[in-house]
Amino acid sequence: MTIHQDFSNTRHAALPAPIDSETRVLLYSFLSPILQTAGSWSELRNELAGKGYDVTFRAGRMVLKNAESGDAICTGRAIGMPLRALASRIGRPCIKANPDGVSGELLN
């Protein structure tokens, strides 16, 4: 039996909508240097904060969000840096699960 859970009604768990190609290129050029050179999760988070972004986790994926509003922007995969690639380089993140059971926040 397959159970499908609808994450779209839960703000914390909802994955961001796909981004258009122009936005993808802009975000890639703006954020990929941080994603490619951060030596730790805390360094990544600090560098992203300097640009007005933060990282969260939803449905097993890394999601970049606007630090001020908390709105999800895109997944890491959307701009060429999936969680798997980042975790293989800097280690697995330590994540505190949210009560919804499908999202979590990075612990420093």
PEHURA-V439723 format. One record per helix or strand of 2 or more residues. SS is the DSSP state (alpha for helix, beta for strand). FROM is the first residue (numbers start at 1). LEN is the number of residues. If there is no record, write none. Layout:
# PEHURA-V439723
ss=SS from=FROM len=LEN
ss=SS from=FROM len=LEN
This chain:
# PEHURA-V439723
ss=alpha from=21 len=17
ss=alpha from=41 len=10
ss=beta from=53 len=6
ss=beta from=61 len=6
ss=beta from=72 len=4
ss=alpha from=77 len=3
ss=alpha from=83 len=8
ss=beta from=95 len=3
ss=beta from=103 len=4
